[in-house]
């Protein structure tokens, strides 16, 4: 992920009309901080397994699976060769990250006790709400139900989509890819979705 951020920063410098020298602090980044609590001590095996399963569920199974079709779409509409090269590199990585996540979660789940599985189910519930809030651009599933989108290369585009494109891709991927994969692992995506936190 750090390499992806570096690719994007290098692209921004490459296409800056004022030249790379215009942003001397472009790579002066703070140390990344994980968006989840620190891992429990190794001695607390049950808690550590539950924590690991939750991190992999959110970051890889959900995050990477959802990002893959977005990058597919962005690379399709992008008209700038530099931006397209960056998008396609990230796109290739997302496939691998998602596959790793699903394989790892399948290995971890049998090791969780009932409390760990319940905790993971709650993590899924909260993650569904979080991803919807940050990804669907404020649109609800009812607003885009039945909508089809035709993406094609057209006017100059550095790799952006309309809000409705993001929303349709998000809800379609949740329904067609994420739900079946979670159900196959014995989780209950329908219950998690029905009780997910919703924007106020």
Secondary structure, DSSP 8 states (H G I E B T S, - for coil): -HHHHHHHHHHHHHH-TT-GGG-TTTT-------SS-----TT-HHHHHHHHHHHHIIIIIIIIHHHHHHHHHHHHH---HHHHHHHHHHHHHHHHHHHHHHHHHHHHHTT--HHHHHHHHHHHHHHHHHHHHHHSTT--HHHHTT--------S--SS---HHHHHHHHHHHIIIIIHHHHHHTT--HHHHHHT-----
